[in-house]
Amino acid sequence: MSTVLVVNSGSSSLKYQLVEMTTESVLANGLIERIGDGGSAGSSKHTVTVDGQSPESFSSESPIADHAEAFRVMIDAFEKHGPSMKNDPPIAIGHRVVHGGKRFFGPTVVTDLVKINIEDLSELAPLHNPANLEGINAAQQAFPSIPQVAVFDTAFHSTLSPAAYSYAIDADLADKYRVRRYGFHGTSHKYVSGAAAEFLGQPVEELKIIVLHLGNGASACAVAGGKSIDTSMGLTPLEGLVMGTRSGDIDPAVLIHLHRKANLGFDELDELLNRKSGLLGLSGRGDMRDVVSAANDGDEAARVALDVYLHRIKHYVGAYMAELGGVDAIVFTAGVGENSDVVRAGALAGLEGLGISVDAELNSVRGGGARRISPEGSPVAVLVVPTNEELEIARQCLTVI
């Protein structure tokens, strides 16, 4: 078999998936949690799924100390449940790396210099890049002869023009401290825009697409001819759409005001905008399902939170239509985008004059693969396309090995 192992390493977790590249089928996947702290029960949870079946969820008898040990636990699970990675090792291991800065524009075979750069870019993604690097180091230790490939969330947005990625601040200061829009969720935006084109039966190079990746983190992306021309996230994943706990766009003077009047320090402001804002800050609920349920029950704060969320999406749809000079398809993806008919309908309500509408019956259908939710003959196709970042990472690995 020709398999690629895809790894998404978090600060205390290791998510993995083994993909058979001839058929692009998932042979096995798993999630190891509470790495390094053992959890309240003194154990680390490891869930394994093989061929769509979960044969075992178990807790280790002792904490998993680090990512190197997590890799050993993963390999043991493959030996127990199959397929054996010792007898049939993968041809490559693909790693999700959040921030590639201006240095990485595509999938990159990992070398010592690449690791130095990933570490250097950690100041732009302190919660992600160090953990991603731990996963790479653990994989190299476990599989020293197998190519390791880094796939960067920011890479898809390397096609942004200076007009789209520049902030209007002192240019020398911005250059010195690497201040610009980088964008994130790029692996998802690339996969989904390509899958949408395949669904429509047209080359992605001929289409203008707006992708709405709506999960706990959320971003919009304008894709022209298969290339990102603008995206809502910026220097960090904080800018743009309203999210579960993140504010999205905000007047920067708000921070100055809160520093002066409420005596909030930098760490407190960071905590406020990243973990105590968004849907949670507006309504006390960070999960869209809870917000919609409360709004339907008459909770005014939840209704306002939902309205703000939808207003921001509509704002970006209009802006990106202008930048693209029209749009062929609007695509919803990720947890909220794929599952919330209320969000999909609300985000595009009132745009019929722009050729954008949602069929209520089609929109109410849940689950399944890629599907159209706009009426037959609508000028703009509105689609729901499940994202598959792991498959996109695996595909990109093959292009460089």
HUMOGI-V921442 format. One record per residue. N is the residue number from 0. RES is the residue in one letter. PHI is phi in whole degrees, 0 to 359 (999 if undefined). Layout:
n->[N;N]
res->[RES;RES]
phi->[PHI;PHI]
//
This chain:
n->[0;1;2;3;4;5;6;7;8;9;10;11;12;13;14;15;16;17;18;19;20;21;22;23;24;25;26;27;28;29;30;31;32;33;34;35;36;37;38;39;40;41;42;43;44;45;46;47;48;49;50;51;52;53;54;55;56;57;58;59;60;61;62;63;64;65;66;67;68;69;70;71;72;73;74;75;76;77;78;79;80;81;82;83;84;85;86;87;88;89;90;91;92;93;94;95;96;97;98;99;100;101;102;103;104;105;106;107;108;109;110;111;112;113;114;115;116;117;118;119;120;121;122;123;124;125;126;127;128;129;130;131;132;133;134;135;136;137;138;139;140;141;142;143;144;145;146;147;148;149;150;151;152;153;154;155;156;157;158;159;160;161;162;163;164;165;166;167;168;169;170;171;172;173;174;175;176;177;178;179;180;181;182;183;184;185;186;187;188;189;190;191;192;193;194;195;196;197;198;199;200;201;202;203;204;205;206;207;208;209;210;211;212;213;214;215;216;217;218;219;220;221;222;223;224;225;226;227;228;229;230;231;232;233;234;235;236;237;238;239;240;241;242;243;244;245;246;247;248;249;250;251;252;253;254;255;256;257;258;259;260;261;262;263;264;265;266;267;268;269;270;271;272;273;274;275;276;277;278;279;280;281;282;283;284;285;286;287;288;289;290;291;292;293;294;295;296;297;298;299;300;301;302;303;304;305;306;307;308;309;310;311;312;313;314;315;316;317;318;319;320;321;322;323;324;325;326;327;328;329;330;331;332;333;334;335;336;337;338;339;340;341;342;343;344;345;346;347;348;349;350;351;352;353;354;355;356;357;358;359;360;361;362;363;364;365;366;367;368;369;370;371;372;373;374;375;376;377;378;379;380;381;382;383;384;385;386;387;388;389;390;391;392;393;394;395;396;397;398;399;400]
res->[M;S;T;V;L;V;V;N;S;G;S;S;S;L;K;Y;Q;L;V;E;M;T;T;E;S;V;L;A;N;G;L;I;E;R;I;G;D;G;G;S;A;G;S;S;K;H;T;V;T;V;D;G;Q;S;P;E;S;F;S;S;E;S;P;I;A;D;H;A;E;A;F;R;V;M;I;D;A;F;E;K;H;G;P;S;M;K;N;D;P;P;I;A;I;G;H;R;V;V;H;G;G;K;R;F;F;G;P;T;V;V;T;D;L;V;K;I;N;I;E;D;L;S;E;L;A;P;L;H;N;P;A;N;L;E;G;I;N;A;A;Q;Q;A;F;P;S;I;P;Q;V;A;V;F;D;T;A;F;H;S;T;L;S;P;A;A;Y;S;Y;A;I;D;A;D;L;A;D;K;Y;R;V;R;R;Y;G;F;H;G;T;S;H;K;Y;V;S;G;A;A;A;E;F;L;G;Q;P;V;E;E;L;K;I;I;V;L;H;L;G;N;G;A;S;A;C;A;V;A;G;G;K;S;I;D;T;S;M;G;L;T;P;L;E;G;L;V;M;G;T;R;S;G;D;I;D;P;A;V;L;I;H;L;H;R;K;A;N;L;G;F;D;E;L;D;E;L;L;N;R;K;S;G;L;L;G;L;S;G;R;G;D;M;R;D;V;V;S;A;A;N;D;G;D;E;A;A;R;V;A;L;D;V;Y;L;H;R;I;K;H;Y;V;G;A;Y;M;A;E;L;G;G;V;D;A;I;V;F;T;A;G;V;G;E;N;S;D;V;V;R;A;G;A;L;A;G;L;E;G;L;G;I;S;V;D;A;E;L;N;S;V;R;G;G;G;A;R;R;I;S;P;E;G;S;P;V;A;V;L;V;V;P;T;N;E;E;L;E;I;A;R;Q;C;L;T;V;I]
phi->[999;255;245;236;268;256;238;237;261;259;298;226;214;220;255;221;209;255;247;274;280;292;254;57;262;271;278;195;210;198;218;250;243;60;290;92;236;78;74;294;267;76;218;249;273;227;250;237;231;234;52;80;250;259;287;195;242;213;247;291;289;224;300;274;288;204;290;297;291;300;297;295;297;298;297;298;295;296;295;282;255;85;285;290;276;281;280;222;292;291;278;197;238;260;244;284;236;289;243;249;54;266;262;236;248;191;300;225;295;284;234;300;294;299;296;299;292;299;294;296;280;297;294;270;216;294;273;242;303;301;292;300;292;299;296;297;298;294;293;296;291;282;228;295;260;262;300;255;235;265;243;262;300;276;298;299;268;291;273;299;280;305;298;272;261;273;265;275;238;309;296;293;295;298;292;297;253;59;268;192;278;255;79;219;58;298;297;293;299;294;298;293;296;292;293;295;297;297;299;281;72;230;296;299;294;255;244;248;230;249;258;247;271;244;228;298;263;218;207;247;215;264;242;242;62;85;240;288;249;195;207;277;284;237;302;229;284;273;287;107;292;291;234;301;232;254;287;72;306;205;299;300;293;301;292;296;299;290;294;284;269;258;59;276;277;298;295;292;293;298;298;300;285;266;235;232;241;61;300;297;294;282;233;83;227;263;261;301;299;290;295;298;299;293;297;294;273;95;288;292;297;294;296;296;301;296;296;296;302;290;300;293;299;298;302;288;301;297;297;286;299;294;294;282;74;115;214;267;209;244;236;262;210;74;308;285;299;277;241;257;293;295;294;299;292;292;294;249;297;87;258;300;294;261;84;246;209;237;279;300;291;296;291;282;290;252;73;84;271;298;207;264;239;267;297;302;84;297;301;248;283;252;236;244;230;301;280;212;294;296;295;296;297;299;299;293;302;295;287;243;254]
//
